[in-house]
Amino acid sequence: MLDGVNRFGTTSDMIIQEVELNGEKKLLAIDSKGLYLTEQSRVDKKHADVNRYGVTRQVFWDLLEENGFETFDLFEENKHLIKTVTAGKAKMVNPLKASKRGMK
């Protein structure tokens, strides 16, 4: 895991709410690709969550909308939960040197 971000699994801080669809309890989660549905048995495991990467997200969005959820609004309200992966620490830039680079 890089910077505490689980790139393939689902962690509890990604869960928005529990929903019931067609008599089944699911968890609505979010990541950088959007909303998806998963099961409690997949949360906080060290294994990849097939619900997160193995299904086209549009399938989840359509299912949610068919059941009265406003997917765009849900995404916008919860996008602050999305964690991003960085490729290492950012290099510090000296502002004096940076300002001189632009000059000829």
C-alpha positions in Angstrom: 0.0 0.0 0.0 1.3 3.4 -0.9 0.7 6.3 1.4 -2.0 4.4 3.2 -4.2 4.0 0.1 -5.5 0.6 -0.8 -5.4 0.6 -4.6 -7.6 -2.5 -5.1 -9.4 -3.3 -1.9 -12.2 -1.6 0.0 -11.5 0.1 3.3 -14.1 1.2 5.8 -13.4 4.9 5.2 -14.5 4.4 1.6 -18.0 3.4 2.7 -20.8 6.0 2.2 -23.8 4.1 3.5 -25.5 0.7 3.6 -28.3 0.2 1.0 -30.8 -2.5 0.4 -31.3 -3.5 -3.2 -33.6 -6.4 -4.3 -33.7 -7.7 -0.7 -29.9 -7.8 -0.4 -27.8 -5.5 1.9 -24.9 -3.9 0.1 -22.4 -1.2 0.9 -22.2 1.9 -1.2 -18.5 2.9 -1.5 -16.5 5.5 -3.4 -13.1 5.7 -5.0 -11.4 7.9 -7.6 -13.4 6.0 -10.4 -16.8 6.7 -8.8 -19.4 4.9 -6.8 -19.6 1.1 -6.5 -21.4 -1.5 -4.4 -19.7 -4.1 -2.3 -20.3 -6.5 0.6 -19.3 -6.3 4.2 -17.1 -9.4 3.8 -14.9 -7.5 1.3 -14.2 -4.5 3.6 -10.9 -4.0 5.3 -9.4 -7.2 3.9 -5.9 -7.4 2.4 -7.4 -8.8 -0.8 -8.6 -7.0 -3.8 -12.3 -6.3 -4.0 -13.7 -7.7 -7.2 -16.7 -5.4 -6.9 -14.3 -2.4 -7.1 -12.3 -3.4 -10.2 -14.1 -6.3 -11.8 -17.4 -4.6 -12.8 -18.2 -1.7 -15.1 -19.1 1.2 -12.9 -22.0 2.1 -15.1 -23.7 -1.1 -14.1 -23.7 0.1 -10.4 -24.8 3.6 -11.4 -27.7 2.3 -13.4 -28.8 0.0 -10.6 -28.6 2.8 -8.0 -30.6 5.2 -10.2 -33.2 2.5 -10.9 -33.6 2.3 -7.1 -34.1 6.1 -6.6 -30.5 7.2 -5.8 -29.2 10.4 -7.3 -25.7 9.1 -8.3 -24.2 12.4 -9.3 -25.3 14.1 -6.1 -24.0 11.2 -4.0 -20.7 11.3 -5.7 -20.3 15.1 -5.3 -21.4 15.0 -1.6 -18.8 12.2 -0.8 -15.9 12.9 -3.1 -14.0 14.2 -0.1 -13.6 10.6 1.0 -11.5 9.7 -2.0 -7.9 9.1 -1.3 -5.3 9.5 -4.0 -2.0 7.7 -4.5 1.0 9.8 -5.0 4.2 8.5 -6.6 6.4 9.4 -3.7 7.2 12.6 -1.9 7.0 15.8 -3.8 10.3 17.5 -4.5 10.7 20.8 -2.7 11.2 23.7 -5.1 13.4 26.6 -4.1 11.2 29.7 -5.1 14.3 31.8 -5.8 15.8 29.3 -8.2 12.4 28.7 -9.8 11.9 32.4 -10.4 15.4 32.6 -12.1 14.6 29.7 -14.5 12.0 31.8 -16.2 14.4 34.6 -16.9 16.8 34.7 -19.9 
